[in-house]
């Protein structure tokens, strides 16, 4: 079991770096960060005023964070190229013409 626990820690190390880089890039545009923070604050106030659960608030925060990360990643040309390459390769692997013969 110890090996199973160590592997996820290693696997999580790279995404953590991506998240840190994303936030570093977001810090370069204070106006955008301010707008995102304002939107997040509005969402949290809405959740509180409606008496919704902390789970709902957590979901809003996760969704907002995912949107911020996606916007940052899609601005990176090398990420776009790698994504297109990966998707194209996967589509070719799943192509029906390869499975017929």
Backbone as JSON, one array per atom type, in Angstrom:
{
  "sequence": "XXXXXXXXXXXXXXXXXXXXXXXXXXXXXXXXXXXXXXXXXXXXXXXXXXXXXXXXXXXXXXXXXXXXXXXXXXXXXXXXXXXXXXXXXXXXXXXXXXXXX",
  "N": [[0.82, -1.19, 0.0], [2.02, 1.19, 0.61], [3.45, 1.86, -1.67], [1.44, 2.52, -3.44], [0.5, 4.86, -2.33], [2.69, 6.56, -2.6], [3.02, 6.87, -5.36], [0.75, 8.48, -6.31], [1.47, 10.91, -5.06], [3.77, 11.66, -6.41], [2.71, 11.89, -8.97], [1.01, 14.05, -8.58], [2.75, 16.13, -8.26], [3.58, 17.45, -10.65], [1.12, 18.67, -11.74], [0.75, 20.5, -9.66], [2.84, 22.29, -10.0], [2.06, 23.39, -12.47], [-0.25, 24.72, -11.66], [0.83, 26.65, -9.92], [2.37, 28.1, -11.78], [0.31, 29.05, -13.4], [-1.01, 30.81, -11.67], [1.03, 32.6, -11.25], [1.19, 33.74, -13.77], [-1.33, 34.91, -13.89], [-1.02, 36.9, -12.01], [0.37, 38.78, -13.41], [-1.46, 40.31, -14.72], [-3.13, 42.44, -13.21], [-5.63, 43.71, -13.39], [-7.31, 41.81, -14.54], [-7.18, 39.79, -12.61], [-8.36, 41.14, -10.5], [-10.97, 41.42, -11.5], [-11.73, 38.7, -11.66], [-11.65, 38.04, -8.96], [-13.67, 39.74, -8.02], [-15.9, 38.6, -9.32], [-15.89, 36.06, -8.13], [-16.33, 36.77, -5.46], [-18.94, 37.82, -5.69], [-20.32, 35.49, -6.41], [-19.96, 33.95, -4.09], [-21.27, 35.55, -2.18], [-23.85, 35.36, -3.16], [-24.35, 32.64, -2.78], [-24.25, 32.56, 0.03], [-26.39, 34.27, 0.7], [-28.55, 32.88, -0.26], [-28.63, 30.77, 1.39], [-27.42, 28.42, 0.7], [-25.54, 25.33, 0.74], [-22.2, 24.67, 2.05], [-20.99, 22.96, 0.34], [-22.01, 23.62, -2.17], [-20.88, 26.17, -2.42], [-18.21, 25.46, -2.47], [-18.15, 24.06, -4.88], [-18.63, 26.15, -6.7], [-16.3, 27.65, -6.34], [-14.35, 25.8, -7.17], [-15.09, 25.5, -9.87], [-14.67, 28.12, -10.81], [-11.91, 28.35, -10.42], [-11.01, 26.33, -12.16], [-11.83, 27.45, -14.6], [-10.2, 29.74, -14.68], [-7.66, 28.53, -14.82], [-7.88, 27.13, -17.25], [-8.19, 29.24, -19.08], [-5.69, 30.45, -18.83], [-3.93, 28.38, -19.62], [-4.73, 27.97, -22.3], [-3.77, 30.21, -23.52], [-1.16, 29.7, -23.95], [0.92, 28.96, -26.53], [2.48, 26.61, -26.94], [1.2, 24.77, -25.33], [-1.27, 24.61, -26.6], [-0.45, 23.48, -29.06], [0.56, 20.99, -28.21], [-1.77, 19.88, -27.14], [-3.45, 19.74, -29.41], [-1.95, 17.98, -30.96], [-1.97, 15.68, -29.32], [-4.74, 15.14, -29.21], [-5.27, 14.75, -31.95], [-3.7, 12.49, -32.51], [-4.97, 10.63, -30.85], [-7.53, 10.56, -31.97], [-6.92, 9.48, -34.47], [-6.07, 6.96, -33.63], [-8.48, 5.88, -32.78], [-9.91, 5.74, -35.06], [-12.34, 4.38, -37.28], [-11.54, 3.16, -39.67], [-9.13, 1.95, -39.18], [-9.85, -0.19, -37.61], [-11.36, -1.87, -39.21], [-9.93, -3.58, -40.98]],
  "CA": [[0.0, 0.0, 0.0], [2.9, 2.34, 0.64], [3.8, 2.23, -3.04], [0.27, 3.16, -4.05], [0.39, 6.23, -1.82], [3.81, 7.35, -3.1], [2.82, 7.18, -6.78], [-0.08, 9.67, -6.51], [2.18, 12.11, -4.64], [4.66, 12.01, -7.51], [1.86, 12.32, -10.08], [0.43, 15.35, -8.27], [3.78, 17.16, -8.22], [3.57, 18.23, -11.88], [-0.01, 19.6, -11.79], [0.92, 21.58, -8.69], [3.71, 23.27, -10.65], [1.24, 24.08, -13.46], [-1.14, 25.64, -10.96], [1.64, 27.77, -9.46], [2.71, 28.89, -12.95], [-0.9, 29.74, -13.82], [-1.26, 31.93, -10.79], [2.07, 33.59, -11.5], [0.78, 34.45, -14.99], [-2.49, 35.73, -13.55], [-0.55, 38.06, -11.26], [0.89, 39.76, -14.36], [-2.58, 41.13, -15.19], [-3.89, 42.75, -11.99], [-7.02, 44.06, -13.7], [-8.04, 40.55, -14.75], [-7.27, 39.13, -11.31], [-9.36, 41.88, -9.74], [-12.28, 41.05, -12.05], [-12.02, 37.33, -11.24], [-11.93, 38.09, -7.52], [-14.98, 40.36, -7.87], [-16.89, 37.59, -9.71], [-15.91, 35.03, -7.11], [-17.0, 37.36, -4.3], [-20.38, 37.88, -5.98], [-20.87, 34.13, -6.34], [-19.99, 33.52, -2.69], [-22.34, 36.3, -1.51], [-25.12, 34.78, -3.61], [-24.5, 31.37, -2.08], [-24.55, 32.85, 1.44], [-27.73, 34.87, 0.83], [-29.56, 31.86, -0.57], [-28.55, 29.72, 2.4], [-26.94, 27.17, 0.11], [-24.54, 24.63, 1.55], [-20.78, 24.89, 1.79], [-20.65, 22.12, -0.82], [-22.32, 24.44, -3.35], [-19.86, 27.21, -2.48], [-16.97, 24.8, -2.88], [-18.28, 23.77, -6.31], [-18.44, 27.42, -7.42], [-14.88, 28.0, -6.26], [-13.62, 24.87, -8.06], [-15.41, 25.84, -11.26], [-13.99, 29.37, -11.12], [-10.48, 28.04, -10.51], [-10.81, 25.58, -13.4], [-11.96, 28.4, -15.71], [-8.99, 30.57, -14.7], [-6.55, 27.7, -15.29], [-8.09, 26.84, -18.66], [-7.89, 30.46, -19.84], [-4.24, 30.65, -18.81], [-3.3, 27.35, -20.44], [-5.02, 28.12, -23.73], [-2.97, 31.32, -24.04], [0.2, 29.19, -24.17], [0.94, 28.29, -27.85], [3.04, 25.26, -26.87], [0.16, 23.92, -24.76], [-2.24, 24.38, -27.67], [0.14, 22.55, -30.03], [0.61, 19.67, -27.58], [-3.14, 19.4, -27.02], [-3.91, 19.38, -30.75], [-1.21, 16.78, -31.34], [-2.48, 14.55, -28.53], [-6.1, 14.83, -29.67], [-5.2, 14.22, -33.31], [-3.19, 11.13, -32.41], [-6.0, 9.79, -30.24], [-8.6, 10.41, -32.96], [-6.44, 8.52, -35.47], [-6.08, 5.63, -33.0], [-9.86, 5.43, -32.66], [-10.52, 5.79, -36.39], [-12.97, 3.11, -37.68], [-10.83, 2.54, -40.8], [-8.05, 1.1, -38.64], [-10.43, -1.38, -36.99], [-12.05, -2.7, -40.2], [-9.03, -4.65, -41.48]],
  "C": [[0.86, 1.26, 0.0], [3.29, 2.8, -0.75], [2.65, 2.95, -3.72], [0.13, 4.6, -3.58], [1.5, 7.11, -2.38], [3.58, 7.75, -4.55], [1.91, 8.39, -6.98], [0.62, 10.97, -6.1], [3.1, 12.58, -5.76], [3.84, 12.54, -8.68], [1.28, 13.7, -9.82], [1.46, 16.47, -8.29], [3.74, 18.04, -9.47], [2.36, 19.15, -11.99], [0.14, 20.76, -10.81], [1.8, 22.67, -9.29], [2.91, 24.07, -11.68], [0.33, 25.1, -12.8], [-0.36, 26.86, -10.48], [2.01, 28.68, -10.63], [1.49, 29.67, -13.42], [-1.16, 30.96, -12.96], [-0.2, 33.01, -10.96], [1.7, 34.41, -12.74], [-0.4, 35.36, -14.7], [-2.06, 37.0, -12.82], [-0.01, 39.15, -12.2], [-0.21, 40.7, -14.86], [-3.49, 41.44, -14.0], [-5.35, 43.08, -12.26], [-7.87, 42.81, -13.86], [-8.22, 39.81, -13.43], [-8.34, 39.82, -10.46], [-10.77, 41.53, -10.2], [-12.68, 39.65, -11.61], [-12.38, 37.3, -9.75], [-13.3, 38.7, -7.26], [-16.08, 39.35, -8.2], [-17.02, 36.51, -8.64], [-16.62, 35.53, -5.85], [-18.5, 37.43, -4.49], [-21.01, 36.5, -5.86], [-20.99, 33.67, -4.89], [-21.07, 34.25, -1.91], [-23.71, 35.74, -1.89], [-25.39, 33.46, -2.9], [-24.91, 31.61, -0.63], [-25.97, 33.39, 1.6], [-28.84, 33.86, 0.55], [-29.56, 30.73, 0.45], [-28.1, 28.39, 1.83], [-25.81, 26.59, 0.95], [-23.12, 25.01, 1.17], [-20.33, 24.06, 0.59], [-20.9, 22.9, -2.11], [-21.28, 25.54, -3.52], [-18.54, 26.63, -2.97], [-17.0, 24.5, -4.38], [-18.08, 25.03, -7.14], [-16.97, 27.82, -7.45], [-14.07, 27.1, -7.19], [-13.86, 25.21, -9.52], [-14.68, 27.11, -11.69], [-12.49, 29.14, -11.3], [-10.17, 27.3, -11.81], [-10.89, 26.51, -14.61], [-10.71, 29.27, -15.82], [-7.81, 29.78, -15.25], [-6.67, 27.43, -16.78], [-7.76, 28.06, -19.51], [-6.39, 30.69, -19.92], [-3.55, 29.64, -19.72], [-3.54, 27.56, -21.92], [-4.32, 29.33, -24.33], [-1.55, 30.89, -24.37], [0.23, 28.43, -25.49], [1.5, 26.86, -27.79], [2.03, 24.29, -26.26], [-0.87, 23.59, -25.83], [-1.71, 23.35, -28.66], [0.17, 21.13, -29.46], [-0.78, 19.06, -27.48], [-3.67, 18.94, -28.38], [-3.23, 18.09, -31.2], [-1.74, 15.55, -30.61], [-3.88, 14.15, -29.0], [-6.09, 14.22, -31.06], [-4.72, 12.77, -33.29], [-4.24, 10.19, -31.85], [-7.15, 9.55, -31.22], [-8.18, 9.4, -34.02], [-6.43, 7.1, -34.91], [-7.48, 5.04, -32.97], [-10.59, 5.37, -34.01], [-11.08, 4.43, -36.79], [-12.21, 2.42, -38.82], [-9.69, 1.66, -40.31], [-8.61, -0.2, -38.09], [-11.07, -2.33, -38.0], [-11.17, -3.86, -40.66], [-8.16, -5.05, -40.38]]
}
